[in-house]
Amino acid sequence: MPLSLRALFVFLIAGTVAGCSGSSTSPTSPTAPTGNVTNEVFTGTVPAASNGVLQSSANPFTVAVGNGNLSVTLTSAVEAMPDGTMLSTVTMGLALGTWSNGTCTAQANTFTPAQGSSVAQLSGTIAAGSYCVQVSDITNQVGSVAYAVAVSHY
């Protein structure tokens, strides 16, 4: 016995409504990385400018688990002035880069001027890989600058 068009239409609508009822989906949030947070502190010295060329120093680190939070904090930067005084308010360049063959290549949009602080100057999420934090002279400093940088990642 053939179905009439009206019966077929009612059947299709009822099937569609039944298929949609009782099921709901909600968007899922990205899963936070598992594992322990790694906190690293790097120290180094950025030499005074040499023949007008500004200097920098880099420290490599490895992110083992991707899509985790990263924070970079220049915790201390102290310039040793030629007269022996110490300047603790020197402004340095701080950047995140990729580390390859002993070279730090700063990534676009990661540079910021920074002074020693307890507040992160760079933060975001990061993929697994080999990275570096670069501290650089941006003020044509006259003395060497001893620095400490804290990096927190997964």
C-alpha positions, -999 to 999 in steps of 0.1 A, spaced: 0 0 0 17 32 -12 21 62 12 4 94 2 25 125 0 8 139 32 17 107 51 53 107 37 57 144 48 44 137 83 66 107 86 97 127 75 90 156 99 83 132 128 116 113 121 135 146 120 120 158 152 126 125 169 162 124 157 168 159 171 151 154 204 169 142 235 203 149 223 223 180 229 258 189 223 278 217 238 311 231 226 342 215 242 370 234 257 406 226 248 422 202 272 450 217 294 483 199 291 490 172 317 523 171 335 543 193 358 550 229 352 587 235 346 602 267 362 636 277 350 658 306 360 685 317 337 713 342 345 737 359 322 755 391 312 748 414 283 781 432 275 783 469 269 780 480 233 811 473 212 820 499 185 784 511 185 770 476 181 744 467 208 749 433 224 726 405 235 726 372 254 703 341 249 694 311 270 679 280 254 651 258 269 629 230 258 591 228 260 582 191 262 544 194 262 527 217 237 497 240 240 506 249 276 510 283 292 543 301 290 555 331 310 588 349 308 598 374 335 630 395 335 634 394 373 666 414 375 687 436 353 716 456 369 740 476 349 776 480 363 785 516 354 821 525 346 824 544 379 815 513 399 779 522 407 751 498 399 720 509 380 690 486 388 665 504 366 681 497 332 657 488 305 665 458 284 650 441 254 632 408 261 622 384 234 612 347 229 629 329 200 636 295 184 668 278 192 687 260 165 724 251 160 734 273 189 715 304 176 685 322 190 662 337 164 637 360 179 601 353 169 580 381 154 558 400 179 576 386 210 599 416 217 592 439 246 612 465 265 615 454 302 630 463 336 635 438 364 600 429 378 581 402 395 553 404 368 557 384 336 565 406 306 558 379 280 530 352 283 508 330 261 505 294 249 534 276 232 539 245 212 564 218 221 599 226 208 633 242 213 631 278 223 653 306 238 648 338 257 669 367 245 680 397 266 694 426 246 708 461 250 683 486 236 696 518 254 733 518 243 743 508 278 778 519 289 784 490 313 776 453 313 742 442 326 738 411 348 703 397 344 680 369 356 651 356 337 624 332 350 607 310 324 576 289 333 563 263 309 551 227 306 
